[in-house]
Amino acid sequence: MHTDHDMIIVGGGMVGASLACALADQGMRVAVVEAVPLRADSQPSYDERGIALSQGSARILQSLGLWDLISDKAPIKQIHVSDQGHMGVTRMDSRREGVEALGYVVIARTLGQALARRLEQLPSLELICPARVVGLHCSPEGANVRLEQEGKVRELSASLIVVADGGQSSSREQLGIASQVWEYDQSAVIANVSPQNDHQGVAFERFTRSGPLAMLPMTPEPDTGRPRCSLVWTRRNDEVEQTMALGPTEFLDKLEQTFGLRLGRLTRVGERHVYPLRLIRAREQVRARLAVIGNAAHTLHPLAGQGFNLGLRDVAVLAEVLVDGRGRGEDLGDENLLQRYAQWRKPDHNRVIAFTDGMVRLFSNPLAPVALARNLGLVGLDLLPPARSWLARQAMGLGGRLPRPARGLAL
Ligand SMILES: Cc1cc2nc3c(=O)[nH]c(=O)nc-3n(C[C@H](O)[C@H](O)[C@H](O)COP(=O)(O)OP(=O)(O)OC[C@H]3O[C@@H](n4cnc5c(N)ncnc54)[C@H](O)[C@@H]3O)c2cc1C
């Protein structure tokens, strides 16, 4: 069967672009269709957000030739978990776990720059951008997409279409793939914040009455060298407007009341953005000539910093299965081949979704018995090394089935 490409990836966000790097590096003819220029200041996938990466994700990015291209990487040396107004505190420490770092924080924008540079280096890759996919067709006989670029419509064919167009995936809808959606009635307010004291590589996770608050260590401010943290502050939807309307000083005061003075006074806050929070899970991950990955397959609450880590494991496993299948002369769009990917990923998806959703619900519940139970849980975690170690392993992305070493990708 003649096709324009081996594969068309819809969406060049963190997950789609990473998959393109993995497969074009193996000589596959890959097209990526992305609606917003990757280096544009307005690119929402690559904004100023701090993204916590597990050790497993760092390994995958290394194998894709991306790790050394990322300019800002702050190691997470410790994780400090606490519950506002209650006694429980637990700490995870890289030294105690015998690793150099529990994970790393990178800025989404610098990750986007690294991906854009890597994509430019790959000769078998065509980046079609800015362009928007407006129609898709997949069947055992063939697959094609219709896209709009500069007012013109183009049709492209491929052996396989990978949908990686994010949580609000229009491709999922066009293909009639149903999804389950749970609204948390919460939104994340994110901003970069400068504290008075150095964070010393500590990532703080604090459970508050309106939802969890994360303060992640970042590399220092480039212009002043002052310490910098990435804030993800979950607010109830009825609080968000008021929080965003606060001036910088009032915002920092309010934040200090919730976070405390663990890092001294908070002295500066950058641009603030709001993300509505919901859990979305696509009911189908694969069909003949189709795979759905990343946020398009599963959008999580950012509480545990697992969304991209999970999507990157989709990338590693899909690349492994496709490279393996091609080596055996299999058709890349064959449904049995793609089912191998879906079956391999299912336990990891189930585990991470259950873990993240369970944490959100447990720590958003103000009922006294639940608060007591979770505080006993936190105290217990600090006293019980195996439990603490388990939580640290989840945070490092080592808790589930990681991709086994791949022949093609040297993961
Ligand atoms: C506040 C916040 C903090 C987070 N922190 C972490 C963290 O610490 N660690 C972690 O692992 N994860 C974190 N996440 C999750 C992480 O950001 C996402 O899981 C990840 O960005 C998903 O990437 P994606 O490529 O699947 O989707 P997206 O980033 O949404 O990319 C989709 C891309 O598809 C493009 N697109 C859409 N429709 C079309 C179309 N029709 N045609 C062409 N292109 C199209 C879009 O322009 C976009 O570039 C966080 C999320 C939030 C909201």
The ligand as an ORCA input file, in Angstrom:
! r2SCAN-3c Opt
* xyz 0 1
  C      -1.036     23.291     35.746
  C      -0.462     22.011     35.212
  C       0.723     21.495     35.738
  C       1.226     20.283     35.265
  N       2.354     19.765     35.833
  C       2.824     18.573     35.403
  C       3.988     18.007     35.991
  O       4.590     18.585     36.906
  N       4.430     16.792     35.511
  C       3.764     16.116     34.525
  O       4.194     15.019     34.150
  N       2.662     16.655     33.943
  C       2.185     17.848     34.357
  N       1.078     18.383     33.765
  C       0.433     17.653     32.664
  C       1.106     17.928     31.324
  O       1.194     19.324     31.097
  C       0.307     17.274     30.214
  O       0.081     15.925     30.522
  C       1.025     17.357     28.870
  O       1.270     18.687     28.525
  C       0.175     16.676     27.788
  O       0.807     16.814     26.541
  P       0.055     16.431     25.196
  O       1.076     16.601     24.122
  O      -0.636     15.116     25.335
  O      -1.124     17.499     25.060
  P      -1.036     19.083     24.808
  O       0.104     19.662     25.546
  O      -2.394     19.612     25.092
  O      -0.708     19.220     23.257
  C      -1.679     19.044     22.269
  C      -1.205     19.769     21.004
  O      -2.103     19.468     19.935
  C      -2.321     20.664     19.181
  N      -3.625     20.511     18.516
  C      -4.851     20.457     19.093
  N      -5.808     20.275     18.159
  C      -5.167     20.204     16.952
  C      -5.611     20.012     15.611
  N      -6.909     19.822     15.302
  N      -4.683     20.003     14.621
  C      -3.365     20.174     14.900
  N      -2.886     20.346     16.172
  C      -3.780     20.356     17.165
  C      -2.274     21.788     20.214
  O      -1.936     23.022     19.597
  C      -1.194     21.298     21.168
  O       0.086     21.785     20.830
  C       0.552     19.595     34.223
  C      -0.616     20.121     33.681
  C      -1.130     21.309     34.170
  C      -2.416     21.844     33.595
*
